[in-house]
Structures are given as C-alpha cells and as structure tokens.
Amino acid sequence: MLKKISRNYIKTALVFSTIFFSISTDSLFAQNQEEPIALETKKDTVYKEKYGLRVGIDLSKLARTVLDDDYTGFMLEADMRIYKNYYLAAEIGNETLPFGEDYIKVSSSGSFVKIGANYNAYENWEGMQNIVFAGLRYGFSTFSQDLEEYQIYTTNNYFGDDIRIDGSKASGLNASWIELMAGFKVEVLKNLFLSANVQLKRRLSQTTPDGFDNLTIPGFGRTFDESNFGIGYGYSISYLIPIFKKAKN
C-alpha cells in the first residue's frame, strides 16, 4: 500500500514538474523574442545656400557686334551675395555706338562702368539658386564722338543733296546716369546661369562737343533732346564661383 502511494506521489510530482517546466520555458522563450523598441530619431536636415562671386558676359552685345557692321561692344558683369537676398553688382564694358539719320551720321566710342546692388524677390526651393531681381546702378562713361558726315538742309534741289564728309572727332567727353534694372537669372546647369534684364536710365550729367550734342553715349545708349531718360536691355551668361555656404534662415 505504501509503495502504491509513493508511486502515485512520484507521478503527481513529475506531472507538476513537467507543467511548471513547460510554463517557465515558454515564458523565457517569449522574453527572449521580445526586442527592445528602437526609437529612430530623424535628424533635421539643415539646408545651406551658396554664397560666392558670379561672373558673366553680356551676350546681347556680342550678338549685335556680329549682326551690325557699325557696332562693336563687349561687357563683363559680376555680382556677389552679401546678405540673404542682397547682392553687390557691377558691369564694365566698351562699345562703339552708331547713329545715322537722313541728315547726319555720328558714332561714339568709349568705356563705361556701372556699380550698384540687386535685391532678389524670389523664394527658392531647396537646392535652387534662381533670382528674380530689381536693381539700382550708378553709371559713368568716358568716350569720344566722331562726326562722320552730315547734310546741309536746303529747299533748293537744283544742285542735289549737299553732303559734307567731316571726320571731326571730339575727345574727353563723359556722362553719368542712374539706372533702374529688373530681370531674372535662371540656373540651367550646376552654377551656370542664363539671365535677361531691362533698364530704365536717367541721365545726370554730360559734357558735349562744341556746337554739337551727344547723340549716343556708351553704356547709356541713345539720347534725346527733349528727355534725359533712356532705355536698355541685356542677355547674359554667368558662372557662380562658390566661396562658402551658409544655413538658410
């Protein structure tokens, strides 16, 4: 009888031991399967904009030089970003401007420089460097003027047109003006820009030849007796030379 009780006790103990072991094993296995949750913190991307020197050449003057036999012109331009949307800007060039009408033919030749600033009104997407700008310039030109030929006005056509070949030249002339400019610069390749602009100019001062007037002024363009204002335009290609990058505010 005692042996039977002992056997039953042993069997019961084995059953409980087996159940306890199974529960413990399953719990331990489940704990091992649980992996700690990794909280991924996405780092904020700080976008940096390029600051540098952009240099270029005026394509419109080169094209006119090729297409117009009486005109020659060349202009370099540059701008540098100094703060957010503000740029220092300058242009320097040389040109020969012809003027011809029925009674006179004149040309002026000389150099000019324009200095000022641009403001970019365009809000770029990340990675873009495009500009839609308004600018202000002070312009100054030194030049000479050639009176090539002129015609004496007469109502008597018996002897035909009285055309005089003059060839006189007035040197040491100069003029100054202020200029409002508006345009855009578009990045077509990395750091390479195409741009276009229009200009409204107001002449401030000028020296003129004795007994004559300046009909054209290099850098300013055509002049008019009844007005001090002039207009202009330009197309250019330029390249940005990055100097440093700064985080966008």
VEXDOBA-617889 format. One record per residue (C-alpha): chain; residue number from 1; x, y, z. Coordinates in nm, 2 decimals, padded with zeros to 4 digits. Layout:
N
A NUM X Y Z;
...
***
This chain:
249
A 1 00.00 00.00 00.00;
A 2 00.28 00.23 00.09;
A 3 00.45 00.16 -00.23;
A 4 00.14 00.24 -00.43;
A 5 00.10 00.58 -00.25;
A 6 00.47 00.66 -00.32;
A 7 00.43 00.58 -00.68;
A 8 00.12 00.80 -00.71;
A 9 00.30 01.08 -00.53;
A 10 00.60 01.05 -00.76;
A 11 00.38 01.05 -01.07;
A 12 00.19 01.36 -00.95;
A 13 00.52 01.54 -00.87;
A 14 00.65 01.45 -01.22;
A 15 00.33 01.59 -01.38;
A 16 00.35 01.91 -01.19;
A 17 00.72 01.94 -01.26;
A 18 00.67 01.89 -01.63;
A 19 00.39 02.16 -01.64;
A 20 00.60 02.41 -01.44;
A 21 00.90 02.35 -01.66;
A 22 00.69 02.40 -01.98;
A 23 00.54 02.72 -01.85;
A 24 00.88 02.85 -01.74;
A 25 01.04 02.76 -02.08;
A 26 00.76 02.93 -02.27;
A 27 00.78 03.24 -02.06;
A 28 01.16 03.26 -02.10;
A 29 01.13 03.20 -02.48;
A 30 00.88 03.47 -02.51;
A 31 01.10 03.72 -02.32;
A 32 01.39 03.63 -02.55;
A 33 01.18 03.70 -02.86;
A 34 01.09 04.05 -02.74;
A 35 01.34 04.30 -02.88;
A 36 01.38 04.65 -02.74;
A 37 01.20 04.91 -02.95;
A 38 01.45 05.13 -03.13;
A 39 01.33 05.49 -03.15;
A 40 01.46 05.63 -03.46;
A 41 01.53 06.00 -03.43;
A 42 01.53 06.16 -03.77;
A 43 01.80 06.42 -03.77;
A 44 01.68 06.76 -03.90;
A 45 01.84 06.85 -04.24;
A 46 01.99 07.19 -04.24;
A 47 01.98 07.34 -04.59;
A 48 02.28 07.56 -04.68;
A 49 02.28 07.82 -04.95;
A 50 02.57 07.91 -05.17;
A 51 02.75 08.25 -05.13;
A 52 03.00 08.34 -05.39;
A 53 03.11 08.55 -05.69;
A 54 02.91 08.52 -06.01;
A 55 03.09 08.65 -06.32;
A 56 02.95 08.66 -06.67;
A 57 02.94 08.82 -07.02;
A 58 02.67 09.01 -07.20;
A 59 02.55 08.80 -07.49;
A 60 02.33 09.07 -07.65;
A 61 02.63 09.30 -07.72;
A 62 02.83 09.01 -07.87;
A 63 02.53 08.92 -08.09;
A 64 02.49 09.28 -08.20;
A 65 02.86 09.30 -08.28;
A 66 02.82 09.01 -08.52;
A 67 02.50 09.13 -08.68;
A 68 02.56 09.50 -08.70;
A 69 02.87 09.61 -08.90;
A 70 02.87 09.96 -08.75;
A 71 02.85 09.84 -08.38;
A 72 03.11 09.68 -08.15;
A 73 03.05 09.61 -07.79;
A 74 03.17 09.40 -07.50;
A 75 03.06 09.39 -07.14;
A 76 03.16 09.19 -06.83;
A 77 02.93 09.16 -06.53;
A 78 02.96 09.04 -06.17;
A 79 02.75 09.01 -05.86;
A 80 02.82 08.88 -05.51;
A 81 02.57 08.78 -05.25;
A 82 02.64 08.96 -04.92;
A 83 02.33 08.90 -04.71;
A 84 02.02 08.69 -04.76;
A 85 01.86 08.84 -05.07;
A 86 02.10 09.13 -05.12;
A 87 02.38 09.14 -05.38;
A 88 02.65 09.38 -05.48;
A 89 02.67 09.41 -05.86;
A 90 02.88 09.58 -06.12;
A 91 02.92 09.59 -06.50;
A 92 03.22 09.72 -06.71;
A 93 03.24 09.74 -07.08;
A 94 03.34 09.91 -07.40;
A 95 03.13 09.99 -07.71;
A 96 03.10 10.19 -08.03;
A 97 02.75 10.32 -08.08;
A 98 02.65 10.44 -08.43;
A 99 02.37 10.68 -08.51;
A 100 02.25 10.76 -08.85;
A 101 01.96 10.95 -08.99;
A 102 01.88 11.13 -09.32;
A 103 02.09 11.43 -09.25;
A 104 02.37 11.31 -09.02;
A 105 02.59 11.01 -08.93;
A 106 02.77 11.00 -08.59;
A 107 02.93 10.74 -08.38;
A 108 03.06 10.74 -08.02;
A 109 03.33 10.52 -07.88;
A 110 03.44 10.46 -07.52;
A 111 03.43 10.27 -07.19;
A 112 03.18 10.26 -06.91;
A 113 03.13 10.12 -06.56;
A 114 02.81 10.06 -06.36;
A 115 02.81 09.98 -05.98;
A 116 02.52 09.92 -05.75;
A 117 02.31 09.64 -05.59;
A 118 02.04 09.39 -05.66;
A 119 01.75 09.26 -05.44;
A 120 01.62 08.91 -05.50;
A 121 01.24 08.89 -05.47;
A 122 01.22 08.51 -05.54;
A 123 01.19 08.25 -05.27;
A 124 01.38 07.94 -05.40;
A 125 01.31 07.58 -05.33;
A 126 01.58 07.39 -05.15;
A 127 01.88 07.34 -05.38;
A 128 01.78 07.62 -05.62;
A 129 01.97 07.95 -05.68;
A 130 01.74 08.13 -05.92;
A 131 01.69 08.51 -05.89;
A 132 01.42 08.75 -05.99;
A 133 01.57 09.08 -05.90;
A 134 01.53 09.46 -05.90;
A 135 01.85 09.66 -05.90;
A 136 01.99 10.01 -05.89;
A 137 02.31 10.13 -06.07;
A 138 02.52 10.44 -06.09;
A 139 02.68 10.46 -06.44;
A 140 02.97 10.66 -06.57;
A 141 03.12 10.67 -06.92;
A 142 03.42 10.83 -07.09;
A 143 03.41 10.85 -07.46;
A 144 03.48 11.03 -07.79;
A 145 03.24 11.13 -08.07;
A 146 03.30 11.12 -08.44;
A 147 03.10 11.33 -08.68;
A 148 03.14 11.13 -08.99;
A 149 02.91 11.31 -09.23;
A 150 02.62 11.55 -09.24;
A 151 02.39 11.70 -09.50;
A 152 02.32 12.07 -09.54;
A 153 01.95 12.13 -09.53;
A 154 01.82 12.33 -09.83;
A 155 01.49 12.36 -10.01;
A 156 01.66 12.41 -10.34;
A 157 01.72 12.07 -10.51;
A 158 01.88 12.22 -10.82;
A 159 02.23 12.11 -10.71;
A 160 02.12 11.80 -10.54;
A 161 02.20 11.70 -10.18;
A 162 02.48 11.88 -10.01;
A 163 02.65 11.61 -09.81;
A 164 02.97 11.70 -09.62;
A 165 03.22 11.44 -09.51;
A 166 03.35 11.58 -09.19;
A 167 03.56 11.33 -09.00;
A 168 03.60 11.56 -08.70;
A 169 03.64 11.40 -08.36;
A 170 03.57 11.53 -08.01;
A 171 03.75 11.35 -07.73;
A 172 03.75 11.37 -07.35;
A 173 03.37 11.35 -07.32;
A 174 03.19 11.20 -07.02;
A 175 02.85 11.13 -06.89;
A 176 02.68 10.99 -06.58;
A 177 02.34 10.84 -06.50;
A 178 02.13 10.64 -06.26;
A 179 01.97 10.32 -06.38;
A 180 01.68 10.10 -06.25;
A 181 01.71 09.74 -06.36;
A 182 01.47 09.44 -06.34;
A 183 01.54 09.09 -06.46;
A 184 01.60 08.73 -06.37;
A 185 01.88 08.47 -06.35;
A 186 01.80 08.10 -06.41;
A 187 02.04 07.82 -06.32;
A 188 02.04 07.59 -06.63;
A 189 02.33 07.37 -06.52;
A 190 02.51 07.35 -06.19;
A 191 02.64 07.70 -06.11;
A 192 02.57 07.82 -06.47;
A 193 02.31 08.09 -06.52;
A 194 02.13 08.25 -06.81;
A 195 01.97 08.59 -06.75;
A 196 01.78 08.88 -06.90;
A 197 01.71 09.23 -06.79;
A 198 01.56 09.56 -06.89;
A 199 01.69 09.90 -06.78;
A 200 01.53 10.25 -06.73;
A 201 01.80 10.52 -06.72;
A 202 01.80 10.88 -06.62;
A 203 02.10 11.10 -06.73;
A 204 02.25 11.31 -06.46;
A 205 02.53 11.49 -06.63;
A 206 02.73 11.51 -06.96;
A 207 02.99 11.71 -07.14;
A 208 02.92 11.78 -07.51;
A 209 03.13 11.88 -07.81;
A 210 03.15 12.25 -07.91;
A 211 02.84 12.34 -08.10;
A 212 02.70 11.98 -08.10;
A 213 02.53 11.73 -07.88;
A 214 02.59 11.37 -07.77;
A 215 02.35 11.16 -07.98;
A 216 02.48 10.83 -07.82;
A 217 02.67 10.75 -07.50;
A 218 02.85 10.42 -07.45;
A 219 02.68 10.23 -07.16;
A 220 02.38 10.46 -07.17;
A 221 02.26 10.43 -07.53;
A 222 02.06 10.67 -07.75;
A 223 01.99 11.02 -07.62;
A 224 01.70 11.25 -07.69;
A 225 01.70 11.63 -07.69;
A 226 01.36 11.65 -07.52;
A 227 01.43 11.40 -07.24;
A 228 01.71 11.28 -07.01;
A 229 01.57 10.93 -07.00;
A 230 01.69 10.62 -07.19;
A 231 01.61 10.25 -07.20;
A 232 01.82 09.94 -07.25;
A 233 01.82 09.56 -07.22;
A 234 02.06 09.27 -07.19;
A 235 02.10 08.90 -07.21;
A 236 02.39 08.73 -07.04;
A 237 02.55 08.40 -06.93;
A 238 02.73 08.38 -06.60;
A 239 02.90 08.13 -06.37;
A 240 02.88 08.12 -05.99;
A 241 03.21 08.06 -05.81;
A 242 03.10 07.93 -05.46;
A 243 03.31 08.07 -05.18;
A 244 03.12 07.94 -04.87;
A 245 02.78 07.80 -04.77;
A 246 02.55 07.94 -04.50;
A 247 02.25 07.79 -04.34;
A 248 01.92 07.93 -04.46;
A 249 01.74 08.13 -04.20;
***
